[in-house]
Amino acid sequence: MQILVAKKIGFCFGVKRAIELAYQTLEKSKSENSPLVFTLGPIVHNPQVVRQLEKDGIITINDLKEIKKGYLLIRTHGVPPLVLSDAENKGLTIIDATCPLVQRIHKIVTNLKKENYQIIIIGHKDHPEVVGIAGYAGKDHQVIEKIEDLEKIKLDKKLGIVGQTTLFIDNFQKIVLNLIEKAYECRIYNTICFETQARQKATLDLAKEVDLMLVVGGKNSSNTKRLLEICKELNTPVYLIEGAKDLKFSWFNLKKKIGLTAGASTPIRITQEVLKKIKNNK
Amino acid sequence: MQILVAKKIGFCFGVKRAIELAYQTLEKSKSENSPLVFTLGPIVHNPQVVRQLEKDGIITINDLKEIKKGYLLIRTHGVPPLVLSDAENKGLTIIDATCPLVQRIHKIVTNLKKENYQIIIIGHKDHPEVVGIAGYAGKDHQVIEKIEDLEKIKLDKKLGIVGQTTLFIDNFQKIVLNLIEKAYECRIYNTICFETQARQKATLDLAKEVDLMLVVGGKNSSNTKRLLEICKELNTPVYLIEGAKDLKFSWFNLKKKIGLTAGASTPIRITQEVLKKIKNNK
């Protein structure tokens, strides 16, 4: 049995930056009589990373009401501006680990709003990244996940269109195509992350030549779930695992080539552990 | 044999307006010791309309150098701004019969240019409408006719995109789709004429239920040629005729249902003559 690893694995630059910021903040806190360091929701969508950070002293909260003072790390996915102002009003020290590509979307949306565009966000309504963007997008914004959503919504003449960073470009394009027909002006920003696209492409290439794919990553991670979908669309058998412990060797019966890929917030160590466990058991 | 007429025939509002302006100008000229009335190129792309206007006293020229004074009617397709300023400098009285939907494109392009967008015109390079728009679009503009053209051109990060008014929306969308992937921002104006779209839809509906289609209109008329293409794509046998004289009755052998449609600059009288001739000969 041969094991092939996708050309693009390991943390993306946004995740790397967030984790570095987290540890810098922990260091700083230690040098300042240890005020507490919090994140509102998981800083990235990977259970091992979050567990490690918690072990090292970072506390995950679900509501600002739970805390009174300390450092507040903003997750890579970003938050609505109201959350930022609430945190400021409470006197928390904000460390913004929002991915710079998501920050860019916040800026685009803020500017488009000033110029009276109705904001259309293409993405998954309940995903924290989309919830964050929506906070900048004004009352009349719309979130569109699939073509059918277009039938239910009221569109203005001037649309400002952005997409969740982890979308498939094809899905983004398909929805944009429909919007162009309906509006007088569409101002479209291709906000899909270049690293996400490279990762999707690497996964697609690999999934074409193997008998089975393994996707290593958080089950709540949007970009990881897209990698899973890519393999499914190619009809390549595929399993999403969070680490070596989830492996089942029965999956490999009669398989000759196994492909391994990983989400943008999956530590390279976790992927290596998976690789090692497969190799040791073959 | 049954003859069905498309739901949308007769002049579009832009052609109607241009012809009215032409006759108003002729009247005015008569009341003012008859200065000459010119058009630079045919005012619309229909031979009968142009012939009638010439009979009534309007002179078609091909170059401003041919004339010294008088009224200059600007064709429905518009002209580059340089032509307008040349005509003004010569002291000609300009009567602008540019279709308001084309004027709108000139305004959009002018504004986009001010905001440093690279202008992309989707349309037919040599068509006078596109030549006119290109005159407003700055040196770095690009005209794209088909997907393959995209490989040859250099694109900026910020694109301002407009389309020729008589395009198929599908073609416009397909090219836009490709541009979205390549640029940081695409500011897209759906500039396809609503009357053109209604006429294309009516032709499509009719072509689906008949054995043969007749398209009445100028052979140099862009919107008329699109109607021809629609029928061809459906594999419905189709002929483009400029009037009753072009009819060949051999076309109707064994045909049960004939469909009749017409371009936006085809006088209703010409379509009626075609209809009459078929009816009288069946």
Interface residues (C-beta under 8 A of the other chain):
Chain A: I169 F172 Q173 V176 L177 I180 E181 A183 Y184 E185 C186 R187 I188 Y189 N190
Chain B: I169 F172 Q173 V176 L177 I180 E181 A183 Y184 E185 C186 R187 I188 Y189 N190
